């Protein structure tokens, strides 16, 4: 079993110190360096006035209290429709047509294009597990499996 120790060295690191550790059977596993940053390279943290805000992930919105994210019902529906069409092995271009036909628009209010649907795929992969576990997904899948 390997032993590990962490030394904090104050002052200069000397060759004698390294030789002593090596003679005791220790091997260098990593080296961490620190230094005082020059004043001109200090980084100022963003203030509310200078901070850029990214929109929440698709399917989510900022809650009324401004502290949390909550589901955006309209966008969550779009994600579910896209997932449903993927399960039916529809092409991305067909999915865009279906979304437009159903009256859905992108966040910017534009018509859905194959590119816009494609750009949502990473978000769909991220949200997929929670969608697949949802009651609405289970109900939709049960309705879809009933014979005509």
JODA-V951286 format. One record per helix or strand of 2 or more residues. SS is the DSSP state (@ for helix, = for strand). FROM is the first residue (numbers start at 1). TO is the last residue. Records with the same first field share a line. If there is no record, write none. Layout:
BEGIN
SS = FROM-TO  FROM-TO
END
This chain:
BEGIN
@ = 15-23  39-41  73-87  92-101  114-133  135-144
= = 60-62  69-71
END
